[in-house]
Amino acid sequence: MSPRQPSATDPVVASLLARCSFPPADGPGGQSLTVAVSGGADSLALLALAVATGRPTTAVHVDHGLRPGSAAESEPVARVCAAWGATFQTRSVQVADGPDLEARARAARHAALPDGTLCGHTADDQAETVLLRLLRGTGPSGLAAMRPDRHPVLGLRRAETESLCAHLGLEPFEDPSNRDPRFTRNRVRHEVLPLLADVAGRDTVPLLARLAELAGAQADVVAALALLVDPTDAAALAELPPALATAAVRSWWRTTTGLDHPPDAAAVARVVAVASGTAKGCDVVAGWSVRRTAGLLRLVGPEGSTVPEADEVAQG
């Protein structure tokens, strides 16, 4: 039997759609929506809600090749797309088994997805991510975790995505790896969060999701202030409050190196030490280093290439 067509006139769909954060149709991405769909309840619900907006929707399924016959897992997604009038695409990546499998699979998946692809993470995923980042020693900005601009169903609960799938007659795929205790996220999901709820005597997912929202709002303020700073001005950088100096250094790093992951707290501290004059230069990360000359900082790349200082760029 074909699944029911998701529609904004359906009260169940409409109530969930009102709590989603799909990008505006007149924004940079235009009218169309591209969503990542694994076949699980969360991603199928994302696809359904995207279709219900009435905008052209493309579903992209990524096969990680981690299980025998995994390529066939895209077939149910393709059938749903055909029934709903959505475009379907599939991508294949190779991820060898071994340490940090979850992180490597995630990186390979993100690299395979088109720019601007929306993902179906829920408030439950957000709570897990906050706890995972705490366990890794994140700072305040890291607690912002996932942002709603790339995760439109972040305001929904996992139980609600499962309920929507049942309402529409969908049969989500259950990834067996979601029960594998080798992955820290699974232990947080199945052990830590239930224990926290028991200790607190309440559902802690909304509390953790709220923490992420507040941390994100504060991180945005600091990031906006950091844009007013010239990070190549050593004296100015050295006088900034630590939080603002960190944001300025990381923004400078991202825009000049093009690397995805900014320096960690220890690397930022080394850069600020150079700015304050306690060191003439330092290694940052990924083969990049910072040098100070005549009161100005510059980034030196892995091959010895130097990123032009701000005034040189302006004159060019």
N, C-alpha and C positions, 0 to 999 in steps of 0.2 A: 504494500500500500504506500502511495506517495505521501510525503510529509505535508502537513498543512502549510499553506502559504503565509509567511509572516506579514502582518499588516498593521499599520499604525491605528487602524480602526478596531483592532482586537483589544479589548480592555486589558488583558494580561500583558500583551506586548507593549501597549501604550504606557502602562504604569512603569515598566522597566526602562523603556526608551526615554522617559522623562528624566531618569536618573543617570543617563549616559552622557559622555562628553565627546561626541563625535566632532571633528573639526568643522568649522563653518564652511558652507558650500562656496562662499566667496573668498575663502582663504587661499594660501599659496598652493595647496593641493588641488584646488578646483572642485568640480562637482563630484568626481568619482572617488570611491573608497577602495582601498586595498587592505585586505585582512589576512592574517596568518591563521590557517585552519589545520590543526593536527587531526581533528576528528573527535577530540574529547568534548565533554559537555561545555566547558567554558568557551572554547573557540567556535563550536557550532552555534552557541547562543550569540556570540559576537557577530557571526555571519548572518544569523537571522535578524538581529537588530539593525545591522547595516542595510540589509535588503529592505527592512521595514521603513527606513528613511525615504525610500523611493529613489535613491541615488544609484547610478551605475556602480556595481560592486564586483570586485575581483577577489577570489579566494586563492591563496597560494599555500600549497602543501609541500613541506620539506621532508624528504625521506633521508634519515640519518644512516641507513644501512646497518643498524645495530642488531637487528633480529632477522632470522630467516623469513623470507616472504614479506618483509616490511614494505616493499614497493606496492604490494596489493592494498595496503592500508589507505591509499589515496582514493581507491575506487568508490567507497561510500560517499566521500566528500564530493567527488565528481558527479555522482548521481543527484545529490542534494542540490548542487549548483545548477544542474540541468533542469531540475524541477522548479527551481526558484528564479531562473533566468539570470543567474550570476555567471560571470566568466570564471573558468577554472584553469589554474596553472600548477604544475608540479615541478619541483627542483630536487636534485639528488646531491648529497654531500657524503664524503667519506670521513668517518670518525672511528679511529681504532680504539678498542677497549684498553683500559689502563687507568692510571691515576688522574684525578680531576676530570673524569669522564663527563660529568654533568656540565661543568664550565666549558669544556672543549666543544661539546655538542651544541651548547647555547651560542658560543662564538661562531661556530660553523653555520648554524641556522641563521643568525642575524646577518652574516656576510652574504648568504644566499638570497635573502629577502630584498625586494625592491625598496629604495628609499621611501620613507613615509608610510611603510606598512604598519598597520595597527595590530596590536596584540590583545589577546583575551584574558588578561590577568584580572583577578577579582580582589576584593578587600581581604579575603583570606590569604591570597598570595602576597599581598602587601604586608600583612602582619608577619608572615613567615620571613619576608625579605628584611624587615626591620630587625627581627631577632638575629637573623644570619649576619647582618652587618654589625650588630652589637658584638656578636661572638668574634668577629674579625677585627674589632677595635676601631670601628669607624668614628669619625668626628661628627659634629652636629649636622653638617651639610649632607653627610652620607645617610642620615636618618630620614631624609626626604624620600629615599628609596625610589619607587617608580612614580612617574608623573602622568596625570590624566590625559595630557595631549597625545600620548602614544598608546594609552591604555584606556579606551573609552568606557569599559565596564568595570573600572576600578571601584566604583561606588556600589557595585552589586556583590552579593554573597554567593559562594559556590553553590549553596543549596538552591538559590534562585535560578542560577543557570541550568542546573539539573532539572528543576521544576519546569522551566521554559521548554527544554528539550522534550520532556514528557508531554507537555501541553501540545507541542507541534507534531508529535508522533515521530520524533527522532530517536535513534538508537546510538548513543555516543560510544566511541571506542575507549576501552579502558587500557591504558598503557601499563603493562605489568611492572615496568621500572618504577612506577609511582609508589610501589610498596617495598622497594629494595632498600634495606637499611644501610647499604654502603653509602648512600647519598645523604649528606647532612640535612638537606631540606626535608627529606622524608621523615627523619627522626624528629625534626622540629614540628612537622605537621602532625605526626601520629603520636608523639610522646610529649614534647615540650609544651605545645599549646594546650592540650587537654589537661596537663598537670597545672599550668598557670591558671586555667579556668577553675580548676578544683580548689587551688589555694586561694584565689581571689573571690571565689563564690559567685562569679559572673563571667560572661563571655568577654574575653580580653581582646578579641579581634577588632572591635570598634575602637578600643582605646589605643591600640598600636597603630591603626590606620589614621586616627586623629593625630597622633604624635607625628606621623609622616607628613600629614598635611601642614601642621604648624611648622615643622622643620623646613619644609619646602618654601613656605611663605617667608620665613626669616632668611633662608638661603638666597631667595630672589632679591631681597633688599640688599644684602651684602654684595651680591653679584652686580647689582645696579650701581652701587657706590664704587665698586672696584673698577668699573669702566671709566670713572673719572680720574683714575690714577695712571700715571706714566710709570710702568714697572721697570723701565730702563734707567730711571732717575734713582740712583742708589740711595742718596740721602733721604729722599722722600719716602722710598719704600721702607727704609730702616725705621722711620719714625711712626709708621702706621701701627694701629692695634693689630695683634696677631691674626685675628679672624679676617680682617680686611687685607692684610698683607698676603695671607694664604690665598684668598680669592683672586687677588691681583696677579700673583705668580702663576696660579693655575690657569687663569684666563690667557695670560701671555704665552704660556707653554702650549696650550691647545691651538691658539690662533697661528703661532709661528712654526710649530713642528708638524701639525696635522695629525698628531697621535691621539688615539681615543682616550687613553687613561692618563689622567694628570698625575704629577708627582705626589708621593705620599707625604705624610707630615714630616718625616725625617728629612726627605729631600728638600722640601720647602724650607725647613729650618736651615739647611746648608746654604740655600740661595740667600736667605735673609742675612746669614752670617757674612756672606760676601758683600752684600749691600751695606752692612754696618762697618765694614772695614776690618773685621777680625780675620778675614781670609781673602786672598787675592782671586781665588777661583775655587770651583768645586765640581765634582761629577754630580750629575742630577740622576738620570736614569736612561736606559736604552742607548747608551753611548753618547748622550748629549752632556755638555758641561756649560757652566756659566763663568764668564770672566769679567773683571772690572777694570776699566781704563778711563782715567780722567773723570771719575765720578759717574760713569755710565756703565750699565750692565749690557752684556751681549751673550747670546746663545751660540755655542759652537757645536756643529753637528758631528755625527759619527765619523765622517770623512774629512773633518777639519774645516768644513765650510762654515762660514760665520753668517748668522742671520743679521741683516743690516739693522743698525740702531734706528729708533723712531724718526730722528731728524733726517737721517740719510734717506729713509723711505719717502719722507715728505718731499725732499728735494728732487728725488728721482721722478 
